[in-house]
């Protein structure tokens, strides 16, 4: 019997020790995995272009921006329902119609195009920027470096959004206020 217990006890100790190490290792991997791959502020955004090709009967009414804890936000206000847009990183922001390069500060540039004009059916402007190079003052912001006018031509209105670096972003449309809508572009402070 004593031989049995000598053989079993060391084997049991080795198995128990191995199982304990496996559990500790699994818990450690799960904890480090969760910490290493958890998205910044819960964001699961990317940096690839986002678009909706529909055309809109809305017109651009205003451009504004806001700061949040995890991202900077650009908002294009429209009268009517916005139906289409294109937002993506580009080497150079191009002016609608002419194709001229629009200078935009920052380590990366987003071209934001809303499929809606900045004028009414009689070609009266619905949005006239006070300063085409700086639509919104974003000095000192974490992510945004500049919001510039890139023009409105043949039913499309474009902006250049200079950001600190190529960071993840998301694009979505919100209804309201009233019969209006908003195109929203959020750019994260980091990956």
Buried (B, 14 or more C-beta within 10 A) or exposed (E): EEEEEEEEEEEEEEEEEEEEEEEEEEEEEEEEEEEEEEEBEEBEBEBEBBEBEEEBBBBBBBBEBEBEEBBBBBBBBBBBBBBBBBBBBEEEBBBBEEEEEBEBBBEBBBBBBBBBBBBEEEEEEBBEBEEEBBBBEBEEBBBBBBBBBBBBBEBBBBBBBBBBEBBBBBBEBEEEEEEBBBBBBBBBBBE
